[in-house]
Amino acid sequence: MSDEYLQKWLLRADNDLKVAEREMAAPQDALVTEAVCFHCQQAAEKYLKGYLVRRGVDFGKTHNLEYLVELWSNEDEEFSTLEVGNLTFYAVEVRYPDEFYTPSVEEARESIEIAKRVQAFVVRKIKE
């Protein structure tokens, strides 16, 4: 995979994280926590998929972050220490009325922290 393609994955991930951070900065009465959590999940997913694509790992169609982490854990033991919290839950469940759930402000803050940890981890691994 080319560095240019990897950079596209990382740019999309960075943009999802920026959207989440911008929304988190909204006044509390206007804050849409499900949007924050969803974009954090998307950011983490894209960071991980970008790394896996670079390594030539096929991951199929999935939003499951634990699965994505597991795919490289056998090759790099440090991957098994990467915590993605409950971000996978926010991939689908918060987007549709069937499973109507509104994350708390604290869950939104925690989602941003997790996405930033995934970002830092993946960027560090790419540089190694």
C-alpha positions in Angstrom: 0.0 0.0 0.0 1.2 3.4 -0.8 2.0 6.1 1.8 -0.5 8.3 0.0 -3.3 5.8 0.5 -2.4 5.5 4.2 -2.5 9.2 4.5 -6.0 9.3 3.1 -7.1 6.8 5.8 -5.5 9.0 8.5 -6.9 12.2 7.1 -10.5 10.8 7.2 -9.8 9.5 10.8 -8.4 12.9 11.8 -11.5 14.6 10.3 -13.9 12.4 12.2 -12.0 13.2 15.4 -12.2 17.0 14.6 -15.9 16.8 14.1 -16.3 15.0 17.5 -14.2 17.6 19.2 -16.1 20.5 17.6 -19.4 19.0 18.7 -18.1 18.4 22.2 -17.3 22.1 22.4 -20.9 23.1 21.8 -23.0 24.5 24.7 -24.3 21.6 26.8 -27.9 22.3 25.8 -27.0 22.0 22.1 -24.5 19.1 22.5 -25.4 16.0 20.4 -23.6 13.3 22.3 -24.5 10.5 19.9 -22.7 12.4 17.1 -19.6 12.8 19.3 -19.5 9.1 20.1 -20.3 8.0 16.6 -17.5 10.1 15.1 -15.1 8.9 17.7 -15.9 5.3 16.8 -15.4 6.2 13.1 -12.1 7.8 13.8 -10.8 4.8 15.8 -12.0 2.5 13.1 -10.3 4.4 10.3 -7.0 4.6 12.2 -7.0 0.9 12.8 -8.1 0.0 9.3 -5.5 2.3 7.8 -2.8 0.5 9.8 -4.1 -2.9 8.8 -4.3 -2.0 5.2 -0.7 -0.8 5.3 0.2 -4.2 6.8 -1.7 -6.1 4.1 -4.3 -7.4 6.5 -7.8 -8.1 5.2 -10.5 -7.2 7.7 -13.7 -7.6 5.6 -16.7 -5.4 6.4 -16.8 -4.6 10.0 -17.2 -1.8 12.6 -16.0 -4.1 15.4 -12.9 -2.3 16.9 -12.0 -5.2 19.1 -11.8 -7.5 16.1 -9.6 -5.0 14.3 -7.3 -4.8 17.2 -7.2 -8.6 17.5 -6.2 -9.0 13.8 -2.7 -7.6 14.5 -2.3 -8.7 18.1 -0.6 -12.0 17.1 2.0 -10.0 15.1 2.5 -7.3 17.7 1.7 -8.2 21.3 1.4 -4.5 22.2 -1.8 -4.3 20.1 -3.5 -6.6 22.7 -3.1 -3.8 25.2 -5.0 -1.2 23.1 -8.3 -0.5 24.8 -11.1 0.7 22.6 -13.7 0.8 25.4 -17.3 0.7 24.2 -16.7 2.6 21.0 -17.9 -0.3 18.8 -21.3 0.1 20.4 -21.6 3.6 18.8 -21.0 2.4 15.3 -24.7 1.6 14.7 -26.8 1.7 17.9 -26.8 5.4 18.4 -27.7 6.2 14.8 -31.1 4.7 14.5 -34.3 5.0 16.5 -34.7 1.2 16.9 -32.1 1.2 19.6 -32.8 4.7 20.9 -29.9 5.5 23.2 -28.4 8.8 24.0 -24.9 8.7 25.5 -24.2 10.9 28.5 -21.8 13.9 28.3 -19.3 11.8 30.3 -19.6 9.0 27.7 -18.9 11.5 24.9 -15.8 12.8 26.8 -14.6 9.3 27.3 -15.1 8.5 23.6 -12.9 11.4 22.6 -10.2 10.2 25.0 -10.3 6.7 23.6 -10.2 7.9 20.0 -7.2 10.1 20.8 -5.4 7.1 22.5 -6.1 5.0 19.4 -4.8 7.8 17.2 -1.6 8.2 19.2 -1.0 4.5 19.3 -1.5 4.0 15.5 0.6 7.0 14.6 3.4 5.7 16.9 3.2 2.3 15.4 3.4 3.7 11.8 6.5 5.5 12.7 8.2 2.5 14.2 
